[in-house]
Amino acid sequence: MRSIICGSNDEGEMISLTDEQIKKYAERFKEPEYYTAEEVENAIFIEVYTRDDEDEMEV
């Protein structure tokens, strides 16, 4: 699987990375990352927020 890393502008359009960003991400993703099914399952979560009577957010 291949990924594309790009920047975005104020309109949400994809733009090229700067030379500094290219260097940063080339180093960061030099080696592939592998995850077990258990690691993926443990990382998945959902947060649900509801409003209480005083209009404050609760978890």
N, CA, C and O atoms as CSV, one atom per row, in Angstrom:
chain,resi,resn,atom,element,x,y,z
A,1,MET,N,N,0.844,-1.175,0.000
A,1,MET,CA,C,0.000,0.000,0.000
A,1,MET,C,C,0.892,1.241,0.000
A,1,MET,O,O,1.863,1.321,0.753
A,2,ARG,N,N,0.559,2.178,-0.828
A,2,ARG,CA,C,1.322,3.414,-0.912
A,2,ARG,C,C,0.493,4.568,-0.374
A,2,ARG,O,O,-0.735,4.569,-0.461
A,3,SER,N,N,1.185,5.540,0.177
A,3,SER,CA,C,0.524,6.727,0.706
A,3,SER,C,C,1.086,7.967,0.030
A,3,SER,O,O,2.205,7.965,-0.484
A,4,ILE,N,N,0.304,9.002,0.041
A,4,ILE,CA,C,0.738,10.292,-0.484
A,4,ILE,C,C,0.699,11.284,0.669
A,4,ILE,O,O,-0.298,11.376,1.385
A,5,ILE,N,N,1.772,12.013,0.841
A,5,ILE,CA,C,1.818,13.065,1.852
A,5,ILE,C,C,1.898,14.380,1.105
A,5,ILE,O,O,2.773,14.579,0.262
A,6,CYS,N,N,0.972,15.280,1.425
A,6,CYS,CA,C,0.963,16.581,0.765
A,6,CYS,C,C,0.488,17.631,1.758
A,6,CYS,O,O,-0.010,17.308,2.836
A,7,GLY,N,N,0.645,18.860,1.385
A,7,GLY,CA,C,0.144,19.956,2.180
A,7,GLY,C,C,-1.241,20.351,1.699
A,7,GLY,O,O,-1.771,19.770,0.752
A,8,SER,N,N,-1.822,21.344,2.358
A,8,SER,CA,C,-3.103,21.888,1.892
A,8,SER,C,C,-3.098,23.392,2.114
A,8,SER,O,O,-2.452,23.902,3.029
A,9,ASN,N,N,-3.826,24.084,1.263
A,9,ASN,CA,C,-3.915,25.533,1.394
A,9,ASN,C,C,-5.203,25.918,2.132
A,9,ASN,O,O,-5.931,25.047,2.608
A,10,ASP,N,N,-5.476,27.203,2.224
A,10,ASP,CA,C,-6.656,27.686,2.951
A,10,ASP,C,C,-7.976,27.234,2.331
A,10,ASP,O,O,-9.005,27.218,3.005
A,11,GLU,N,N,-7.948,26.867,1.052
A,11,GLU,CA,C,-9.157,26.384,0.383
A,11,GLU,C,C,-9.295,24.868,0.479
A,11,GLU,O,O,-10.248,24.300,-0.055
A,12,GLY,N,N,-8.347,24.203,1.160
A,12,GLY,CA,C,-8.404,22.757,1.305
A,12,GLY,C,C,-7.850,21.992,0.117
A,12,GLY,O,O,-8.003,20.774,0.033
A,13,GLU,N,N,-7.209,22.697,-0.798
A,13,GLU,CA,C,-6.623,22.050,-1.969
A,13,GLU,C,C,-5.260,21.464,-1.613
A,13,GLU,O,O,-4.547,22.000,-0.764
A,14,MET,N,N,-4.902,20.348,-2.276
A,14,MET,CA,C,-3.594,19.753,-2.052
A,14,MET,C,C,-2.521,20.616,-2.690
A,14,MET,O,O,-2.676,21.096,-3.812
A,15,ILE,N,N,-1.414,20.809,-1.947
A,15,ILE,CA,C,-0.281,21.568,-2.467
A,15,ILE,C,C,1.004,20.796,-2.168
A,15,ILE,O,O,1.015,19.883,-1.342
A,16,SER,N,N,2.074,21.172,-2.844
A,16,SER,CA,C,3.373,20.534,-2.636
A,16,SER,C,C,3.920,20.858,-1.250
A,16,SER,O,O,3.611,21.897,-0.666
A,17,LEU,N,N,4.740,19.943,-0.740
A,17,LEU,CA,C,5.434,20.180,0.519
A,17,LEU,C,C,6.650,21.064,0.266
A,17,LEU,O,O,7.165,21.131,-0.850
A,18,THR,N,N,7.098,21.740,1.319
A,18,THR,CA,C,8.340,22.496,1.229
A,18,THR,C,C,9.502,21.502,1.269
A,18,THR,O,O,9.313,20.341,1.632
A,19,ASP,N,N,10.691,21.948,0.900
A,19,ASP,CA,C,11.866,21.069,0.970
A,19,ASP,C,C,12.094,20.576,2.397
A,19,ASP,O,O,12.474,19.424,2.606
A,20,GLU,N,N,11.864,21.442,3.369
A,20,GLU,CA,C,12.022,21.066,4.780
A,20,GLU,C,C,11.012,19.975,5.175
A,20,GLU,O,O,11.370,19.020,5.864
A,21,GLN,N,N,9.760,20.118,4.740
A,21,GLN,CA,C,8.740,19.111,5.044
A,21,GLN,C,C,9.065,17.778,4.369
A,21,GLN,O,O,8.876,16.719,4.966
A,22,ILE,N,N,9.552,17.827,3.129
A,22,ILE,CA,C,9.923,16.598,2.424
A,22,ILE,C,C,11.008,15.864,3.200
A,22,ILE,O,O,10.928,14.649,3.379
A,23,LYS,N,N,12.016,16.588,3.658
A,23,LYS,CA,C,13.107,15.984,4.435
A,23,LYS,C,C,12.566,15.371,5.731
A,23,LYS,O,O,12.929,14.253,6.096
A,24,LYS,N,N,11.692,16.115,6.420
A,24,LYS,CA,C,11.119,15.643,7.685
A,24,LYS,C,C,10.347,14.340,7.487
A,24,LYS,O,O,10.569,13.375,8.220
A,25,TYR,N,N,9.449,14.299,6.515
A,25,TYR,CA,C,8.603,13.124,6.324
A,25,TYR,C,C,9.349,11.959,5.680
A,25,TYR,O,O,9.015,10.801,5.930
A,26,ALA,N,N,10.353,12.250,4.853
A,26,ALA,CA,C,11.175,11.172,4.284
A,26,ALA,C,C,11.895,10.426,5.405
A,26,ALA,O,O,11.995,9.199,5.378
A,27,GLU,N,N,12.391,11.168,6.385
A,27,GLU,CA,C,13.058,10.539,7.532
A,27,GLU,C,C,12.052,9.805,8.406
A,27,GLU,O,O,12.310,8.684,8.846
A,28,ARG,N,N,10.916,10.426,8.656
A,28,ARG,CA,C,9.890,9.842,9.536
A,28,ARG,C,C,9.366,8.511,9.004
A,28,ARG,O,O,9.125,7.587,9.781
A,29,PHE,N,N,9.190,8.405,7.698
A,29,PHE,CA,C,8.590,7.211,7.108
A,29,PHE,C,C,9.592,6.387,6.303
A,29,PHE,O,O,9.207,5.652,5.394
A,30,LYS,N,N,10.878,6.510,6.637
A,30,LYS,CA,C,11.918,5.764,5.930
A,30,LYS,C,C,11.695,4.252,6.038
A,30,LYS,O,O,11.849,3.527,5.055
A,31,GLU,N,N,11.338,3.787,7.222
A,31,GLU,CA,C,11.079,2.366,7.456
A,31,GLU,C,C,9.574,2.140,7.555
A,31,GLU,O,O,8.875,2.926,8.194
A,32,PRO,N,N,9.065,1.074,6.930
A,32,PRO,CA,C,7.622,0.797,7.024
A,32,PRO,C,C,7.202,0.463,8.454
A,32,PRO,O,O,7.974,-0.105,9.226
A,33,GLU,N,N,5.998,0.816,8.780
A,33,GLU,CA,C,5.443,0.502,10.097
A,33,GLU,C,C,4.477,-0.658,9.960
A,33,GLU,O,O,3.698,-0.721,9.008
A,34,TYR,N,N,4.530,-1.564,10.902
A,34,TYR,CA,C,3.650,-2.729,10.892
A,34,TYR,C,C,2.868,-2.767,12.191
A,34,TYR,O,O,3.415,-2.495,13.259
A,35,TYR,N,N,1.599,-3.100,12.103
A,35,TYR,CA,C,0.730,-3.179,13.272
A,35,TYR,C,C,0.018,-4.521,13.268
A,35,TYR,O,O,-0.403,-5.016,12.222
A,36,THR,N,N,-0.109,-5.101,14.453
A,36,THR,CA,C,-0.866,-6.345,14.561
A,36,THR,C,C,-2.351,-6.014,14.582
A,36,THR,O,O,-2.737,-4.876,14.849
A,37,ALA,N,N,-3.181,-7.012,14.300
A,37,ALA,CA,C,-4.630,-6.812,14.355
A,37,ALA,C,C,-5.039,-6.396,15.765
A,37,ALA,O,O,-5.952,-5.586,15.928
A,38,GLU,N,N,-4.380,-6.936,16.775
A,38,GLU,CA,C,-4.702,-6.588,18.162
A,38,GLU,C,C,-4.379,-5.120,18.448
A,38,GLU,O,O,-5.153,-4.443,19.123
A,39,GLU,N,N,-3.253,-4.622,17.947
A,39,GLU,CA,C,-2.903,-3.217,18.148
A,39,GLU,C,C,-3.932,-2.294,17.499
A,39,GLU,O,O,-4.317,-1.276,18.076
A,40,VAL,N,N,-4.365,-2.653,16.314
A,40,VAL,CA,C,-5.374,-1.848,15.618
A,40,VAL,C,C,-6.678,-1.871,16.401
A,40,VAL,O,O,-7.292,-0.826,16.616
A,41,GLU,N,N,-7.099,-3.047,16.823
A,41,GLU,CA,C,-8.347,-3.167,17.577
A,41,GLU,C,C,-8.298,-2.367,18.873
A,41,GLU,O,O,-9.283,-1.731,19.247
A,42,ASN,N,N,-7.163,-2.394,19.557
A,42,ASN,CA,C,-7.033,-1.664,20.825
A,42,ASN,C,C,-6.978,-0.151,20.622
A,42,ASN,O,O,-7.256,0.601,21.556
A,43,ALA,N,N,-6.628,0.307,19.426
A,43,ALA,CA,C,-6.519,1.735,19.151
A,43,ALA,C,C,-7.846,2.348,18.710
A,43,ALA,O,O,-7.975,3.572,18.675
A,44,ILE,N,N,-8.819,1.532,18.379
A,44,ILE,CA,C,-10.106,2.038,17.899
A,44,ILE,C,C,-10.992,2.380,19.087
A,44,ILE,O,O,-11.186,1.559,19.983
A,45,PHE,N,N,-11.525,3.588,19.092
A,45,PHE,CA,C,-12.439,3.993,20.150
A,45,PHE,C,C,-13.397,5.055,19.627
A,45,PHE,O,O,-13.141,5.704,18.612
A,46,ILE,N,N,-14.473,5.211,20.321
A,46,ILE,CA,C,-15.474,6.213,19.969
A,46,ILE,C,C,-15.794,7.008,21.226
A,46,ILE,O,O,-16.001,6.430,22.292
A,47,GLU,N,N,-15.834,8.316,21.108
A,47,GLU,CA,C,-16.252,9.167,22.220
A,47,GLU,C,C,-17.614,9.753,21.873
A,47,GLU,O,O,-17.824,10.243,20.764
A,48,VAL,N,N,-18.527,9.701,22.820
A,48,VAL,CA,C,-19.863,10.245,22.625
A,48,VAL,C,C,-20.063,11.356,23.648
A,48,VAL,O,O,-19.862,11.157,24.846
A,49,TYR,N,N,-20.455,12.509,23.168
A,49,TYR,CA,C,-20.704,13.657,24.031
A,49,TYR,C,C,-22.195,13.976,24.022
A,49,TYR,O,O,-22.838,13.960,22.972
A,50,THR,N,N,-22.730,14.263,25.188
A,50,THR,CA,C,-24.123,14.688,25.285
A,50,THR,C,C,-24.188,15.988,26.067
A,50,THR,O,O,-23.290,16.296,26.851
A,51,ARG,N,N,-25.237,16.737,25.855
A,51,ARG,CA,C,-25.422,17.991,26.597
A,51,ARG,C,C,-26.240,17.712,27.851
A,51,ARG,O,O,-27.245,17.001,27.811
A,52,ASP,N,N,-25.789,18.285,28.965
A,52,ASP,CA,C,-26.600,18.153,30.183
A,52,ASP,C,C,-27.535,19.345,30.299
A,52,ASP,O,O,-27.557,20.194,29.408
A,53,ASP,N,N,-28.306,19.429,31.373
A,53,ASP,CA,C,-29.302,20.468,31.525
A,53,ASP,C,C,-28.710,21.871,31.615
A,53,ASP,O,O,-29.397,22.847,31.313
A,54,GLU,N,N,-27.439,21.991,32.027
A,54,GLU,CA,C,-26.841,23.308,32.178
A,54,GLU,C,C,-26.029,23.721,30.943
A,54,GLU,O,O,-25.233,24.658,31.004
A,55,ASP,N,N,-26.233,23.025,29.835
A,55,ASP,CA,C,-25.612,23.351,28.562
A,55,ASP,C,C,-24.088,23.186,28.575
A,55,ASP,O,O,-23.389,23.878,27.834
A,56,GLU,N,N,-23.565,22.272,29.413
A,56,GLU,CA,C,-22.149,21.965,29.431
A,56,GLU,C,C,-21.963,20.577,28.809
A,56,GLU,O,O,-22.875,19.751,28.824
A,57,MET,N,N,-20.791,20.340,28.275
A,57,MET,CA,C,-20.534,19.046,27.634
A,57,MET,C,C,-20.073,18.031,28.680
A,57,MET,O,O,-19.265,18.345,29.554
A,58,GLU,N,N,-20.600,16.814,28.577
A,58,GLU,CA,C,-20.205,15.691,29.419
A,58,GLU,C,C,-19.642,14.600,28.542
A,58,GLU,O,O,-20.015,14.470,27.376
A,59,VAL,N,N,-18.744,13.820,29.104
A,59,VAL,CA,C,-18.230,12.649,28.384
A,59,VAL,C,C,-18.963,11.434,28.868
A,59,VAL,O,O,-18.697,10.326,28.401
